[in-house]
Amino acid sequence: MSKLPYIVVYIGVIAVFGVGVYMVYNKYQENEKRKIEDAKKQEIAIKKEEEENAAKQLQADIEHKLAVAKRKEEAFNKAVQYARENMDKPALVEKYYLSMKEFVKGSEFEALIDEKIAEIKESAKAAATGTAAVKKLDPESERLMKSLETRAKPYIDENAYMEAIAIYRDYKGPLKDKTSDARQQVIDRLYKTGLESEQELDIAKKKLKKQLDEIGDYIIEGKVDGAVAKLEGFLKDKELAPVKGKIENAILNLKNIEKGEKILEESLRLDINKTVLLETWGGKLKIEVKGIKNGKIFYISKVGNTKLKESMPLSILNASEHLKRLSKMNSVEKYLYAGLNAYRHNKIEEAKEYFAKTGIFSQPILEAVGKIELKKLKKRLD
């Protein structure tokens, strides 16, 4: 009997075994390759996570440092304000500064507080010892005193008496000794005037704040002329003299917002025969401006291939468009004008955001809006 069948079977078995081994080996290689790839992916993911965490930590550190710096600056400003309000109580002022010094330790405000403490001590000492008799000055010393007076005047005009005192106190020139008594006399006088000025200013600020309440009602009702007349009446009140500048600026602001429509017209005239995208209370509108007259915009709009001649009132422009075009107004006037426009279109929350940026008018207007909204709410509930 031939052995050939056995040989064939044997070879077949070997072939099958070889294929099996190859497949197992191939599978093994694939698994190893996958493990390496997975390990790389995991390594990349871990590295990415570490980088993200490091970035977050860095951002957190920066934010923390900025927050600490801001708190220290606020503490210093608060201490300066306290010193101004208590110029007649140097011991309390010094104690307050010292308490703040520990908080701002390590910042630039630590050295500034040391300077302020020195100023308060020297000024208080000068006021306590009284004014010495001053000998007649020679021409050179007189010229120096005149020069110091000129330098101090801007500070005095702004009621910044401590800064004015520093001009005389910190003089270190060749005439330092010759003018010592004369400079001390001025320092004493400025210190006394500063105390009186601070008290008068505090009274004036409180009185003005109280009287401004009615101004908010006038403005929100559109009675700007009435608000101006009321403010002009404040100028006659002697107790409000320390805040005369604030009142005059407020009057100017109100007079300028009445020019708002004219300023808008001037801005839009620059766009005549141009295609512009305007922001209105109904949405954005693309038009070709053809003319501006009597508070109206005359324009051409396209509907398909058809061109239509139309017009619309300036009041249809929303507050954002106003803010872009009222470049001739200062920020208080722009936000006041835009806020009133938003309020007239019943955009109450938007109007309140603008009113909050109107300086001296902010509180009285927001209170006036609050009263009106409360009345509306009560009416709806009844």
C-alpha positions in Angstrom: 0.0 0.0 0.0 1.3 3.4 -1.0 2.4 5.9 1.8 1.5 8.9 -0.3 -1.9 9.6 1.4 -0.2 9.7 4.8 2.4 12.1 3.5 -0.3 14.4 2.1 -2.2 14.3 5.3 0.9 15.0 7.2 1.8 18.0 5.0 -1.8 19.3 5.4 -1.6 19.1 9.2 1.7 21.0 9.1 0.3 23.6 6.8 -2.8 24.1 9.0 -0.6 24.3 12.1 1.6 26.8 10.4 -1.3 29.0 9.4 -2.6 28.8 12.9 0.7 29.8 14.4 1.0 32.7 11.9 -2.5 33.9 12.8 -1.8 33.7 16.5 1.5 35.5 16.0 -0.2 38.2 13.8 -3.0 38.6 16.4 -0.3 39.0 19.1 1.5 41.7 17.1 -1.8 43.5 16.5 -2.5 43.4 20.2 0.9 44.7 21.1 0.6 47.5 18.5 -2.8 48.4 19.9 -1.3 48.4 23.5 1.5 50.7 22.4 -1.0 53.1 20.6 -3.3 53.0 23.6 -0.4 53.8 25.9 0.6 56.7 23.6 -2.9 58.0 23.6 -3.1 57.7 27.4 0.3 59.5 27.7 -0.9 62.3 25.4 -4.2 62.6 27.3 -2.4 62.7 30.6 0.0 65.3 29.3 -2.9 67.4 27.9 -4.7 67.1 31.2 -1.6 68.2 33.1 -1.1 71.2 30.7 -4.7 72.2 31.1 -4.5 71.9 34.8 -1.3 74.0 34.8 -2.9 76.6 32.6 -5.9 76.7 34.9 -3.7 77.0 38.0 -1.7 79.8 36.3 -4.9 81.7 35.4 -6.2 81.1 39.0 -2.9 82.5 40.4 -3.0 85.5 38.1 -6.7 86.2 39.0 -5.8 85.8 42.7 -2.9 88.2 42.5 -5.0 90.8 40.6 -7.8 90.4 43.2 -5.4 90.9 46.1 -3.8 93.9 44.3 -7.3 95.4 43.8 -8.3 94.9 47.4 -5.1 96.6 48.6 -5.7 99.5 46.2 -9.3 99.8 47.5 -8.0 99.7 51.1 -5.5 102.5 50.4 -8.2 104.6 48.7 -10.5 104.0 51.6 -7.8 105.1 54.0 -7.2 108.3 52.0 -10.9 109.1 52.0 -11.1 108.5 55.7 -8.2 110.9 56.3 -9.9 113.6 54.3 -13.1 113.2 56.2 -11.3 113.3 59.6 -8.6 115.9 59.1 -9.4 117.3 62.5 -8.7 113.9 64.2 -5.0 113.2 63.4 -4.7 110.5 66.0 -7.6 108.5 64.6 -6.3 109.0 61.1 -2.9 107.7 62.0 -4.4 104.7 63.7 -6.5 104.0 60.7 -3.5 104.3 58.3 -1.5 101.9 60.5 -4.3 99.3 60.5 -4.4 99.5 56.7 -0.6 99.4 56.4 -0.5 95.8 57.6 -3.1 94.8 55.0 -1.2 96.4 52.1 2.2 95.2 53.3 4.6 94.3 50.4 2.8 96.5 47.9 3.6 100.0 46.6 0.8 101.3 48.9 2.8 100.5 52.1 5.3 103.3 51.2 2.5 105.7 50.3 0.8 105.1 53.6 4.1 105.9 55.4 4.1 109.2 53.5 0.5 110.0 54.4 1.2 109.3 58.1 4.2 111.7 58.0 2.0 114.3 56.3 -0.8 114.0 58.9 1.7 114.2 61.8 3.5 117.2 60.5 0.3 119.1 59.6 -1.4 118.3 63.0 1.8 119.4 64.8 1.8 122.7 62.9 -1.8 123.4 63.7 -1.2 122.6 67.4 1.8 124.9 67.8 0.2 127.9 66.2 1.7 130.4 63.8 5.0 132.0 64.6 5.7 135.6 63.9 7.2 136.0 60.5 10.0 138.4 59.7 9.8 140.5 56.6 11.1 138.5 53.7 13.9 139.7 51.3 13.0 140.0 47.6 14.4 136.6 46.7 12.4 134.9 49.4 9.3 136.8 48.4 9.7 135.6 44.8 10.0 132.0 46.0 6.8 132.3 48.1 5.0 133.7 45.1 6.3 130.7 43.0 5.1 128.2 45.7 1.7 130.0 45.8 1.4 129.6 42.0 2.1 125.9 42.2 -0.3 125.4 45.1 -3.2 127.3 43.6 -4.5 124.5 41.3 -4.7 122.2 44.3 -6.4 124.8 46.4 -9.0 125.5 43.7 -9.8 121.8 43.7 -10.0 121.7 47.6 -7.0 119.4 47.6 -5.4 121.1 50.7 -3.1 118.3 51.7 -1.5 118.4 48.3 -1.2 122.2 48.5 0.4 121.9 52.0 2.9 119.5 50.5 4.1 122.1 48.1 5.2 124.4 51.0 6.3 121.6 53.3 8.5 119.7 50.9 10.5 122.6 49.5 14.2 121.7 49.9 15.9 124.5 47.9 18.6 127.0 49.0 16.0 129.3 50.7 14.6 126.5 52.9 15.8 128.0 56.2 15.1 131.6 55.2 11.4 130.8 54.3 10.8 128.3 57.1 8.5 130.5 59.2 6.7 132.0 56.2 6.0 128.6 54.8 4.8 127.3 58.1 2.4 130.2 58.4 0.9 129.3 55.0 0.8 125.6 56.0 -1.1 126.4 59.2 -3.6 128.6 57.3 -4.2 125.9 54.6 -4.6 123.2 57.2 -7.3 125.3 59.0 -9.0 126.2 55.7 -8.9 122.5 54.6 -10.7 121.4 57.7 -13.4 124.0 57.2 -13.6 123.2 53.5 -14.0 119.5 54.1 -16.9 120.1 56.5 -18.6 122.5 54.1 -18.1 120.1 51.2 -19.6 117.2 53.2 -22.7 119.3 54.1 -23.1 120.5 50.4 -22.8 116.9 49.0 -25.5 115.6 51.4 -27.8 118.5 50.6 -27.3 118.2 46.8 -27.9 114.5 46.9 -31.2 115.0 48.7 -32.3 117.8 46.4 -31.4 115.8 43.2 -34.2 113.3 43.9 -36.8 115.7 42.2 -34.4 116.1 39.2 -34.8 112.4 38.3 -38.6 112.8 38.1 -38.3 115.7 35.7 -35.8 113.9 33.4 -37.7 110.6 33.2 -40.9 112.5 32.4 -39.1 114.3 29.5 -39.2 117.7 31.3 -35.5 118.6 30.8 -36.2 122.3 30.9 -37.8 121.9 34.3 -34.7 119.9 35.5 -32.4 122.7 34.2 -34.4 125.4 36.0 -34.3 123.4 39.2 -30.5 123.0 39.0 -30.1 126.7 38.2 -32.0 127.5 41.4 -29.4 125.4 43.3 -26.7 127.8 42.2 -28.3 130.5 44.4 -28.0 128.4 47.5 -24.9 129.4 49.5 -24.7 126.1 51.2 -24.2 124.4 47.8 -21.4 126.7 46.8 -18.7 124.0 47.4 -20.4 121.8 44.8 -21.1 124.7 42.3 -18.9 123.0 39.7 -20.9 119.8 39.8 -24.1 121.7 39.4 -22.8 123.7 36.5 -21.6 120.5 34.8 -25.0 118.9 35.3 -26.8 121.9 33.8 -24.5 121.7 30.8 -25.1 118.0 30.4 -28.9 118.5 30.3 -28.7 121.4 27.8 -26.5 119.3 25.6 -28.8 116.3 25.5 -31.4 118.6 24.0 -29.0 118.9 21.0 -29.0 115.1 20.6 -31.4 115.0 17.6 -29.4 117.7 15.8 -26.2 115.8 16.4 -27.8 112.6 15.0 -29.0 114.5 11.9 -25.5 115.8 11.3 -24.0 112.3 11.6 -26.6 110.8 9.2 -26.1 113.6 6.6 -22.5 112.3 6.2 -24.1 109.1 4.9 -26.3 110.7 2.2 -26.1 108.7 -1.0 -24.4 105.9 0.9 -25.8 102.4 1.7 -25.7 101.9 5.4 -26.8 99.3 7.9 -28.8 101.0 10.7 -29.8 99.5 14.0 -33.4 100.2 14.8 -35.8 99.1 17.4 -37.3 96.7 14.8 -34.0 95.2 13.9 -31.2 96.0 11.4 -32.1 97.9 8.3 -30.0 98.2 5.2 -30.9 101.4 3.3 -29.6 104.1 0.9 -29.8 107.4 2.8 -31.2 110.2 0.5 -31.9 113.0 2.9 -32.4 114.2 6.5 -35.1 116.7 7.4 -37.5 117.6 10.3 -36.4 114.7 12.4 -36.9 112.1 9.6 -34.6 110.0 7.5 -35.5 109.8 3.8 -34.2 106.7 2.1 -34.5 104.1 -0.6 -35.0 100.4 0.3 -34.9 97.5 -2.1 -37.5 94.7 -2.2 -36.3 92.3 -4.8 -35.6 94.4 -7.9 -37.9 97.2 -6.8 -36.6 100.3 -5.2 -39.0 102.1 -2.7 -38.7 105.7 -1.5 -39.6 105.8 2.2 -39.0 107.8 5.4 -38.8 107.0 9.1 -38.4 109.1 12.3 -35.0 109.4 14.0 -36.6 107.9 17.1 -36.8 104.5 15.4 -33.0 104.3 15.7 -32.1 102.2 18.8 -29.9 103.2 21.7 -26.9 101.4 20.3 -27.1 103.4 17.1 -27.4 106.6 19.1 -24.2 105.8 21.1 -22.3 105.3 17.9 -23.4 108.6 16.4 -23.4 110.9 19.4 -19.6 111.4 19.3 -19.9 115.1 20.1 -21.4 114.3 23.5 -19.4 113.2 26.6 -20.1 109.8 28.1 -22.7 111.1 30.6 -24.7 112.9 27.9 -24.5 109.9 25.5 -25.8 107.4 28.1 -28.4 109.8 29.3 -29.8 110.4 25.7 -29.6 106.7 24.8 -31.2 105.7 28.1 -34.1 108.0 27.6 -34.6 106.7 24.1 -34.6 103.1 25.4 -37.0 104.0 28.2 -39.5 105.7 25.7 -39.5 102.4 23.8 -40.3 100.4 27.0 -36.8 98.8 27.0 -36.7 99.3 30.8 -33.8 97.0 31.7 -31.6 98.4 28.8 -32.5 101.9 29.9 -31.5 101.2 33.5 -28.1 100.0 32.3 -27.5 103.3 30.5 -28.8 105.4 33.3 -26.4 103.7 35.7 -23.5 105.3 33.8 -24.8 108.9 34.0 -22.8 110.1 37.0 -24.6 112.6 39.2 -28.0 111.7 37.5 -27.7 108.0 38.0 -29.3 107.6 41.4 -32.2 110.1 41.0 -33.1 108.7 37.6 -33.0 105.1 38.7 -35.1 105.9 41.7 -37.6 107.7 39.5 -37.8 104.7 37.2 -38.2 102.4 40.2 -41.1 104.5 41.5 -42.9 104.4 38.1 -42.4 100.6 37.7 -43.7 100.0 41.2 -46.8 102.0 40.4 -47.3 99.9 37.3 -46.9 96.7 39.2 -49.4 97.8 41.9 -51.9 98.7 39.2 -51.6 95.3 37.5 -52.1 93.6 40.9 -55.2 95.6 41.8 
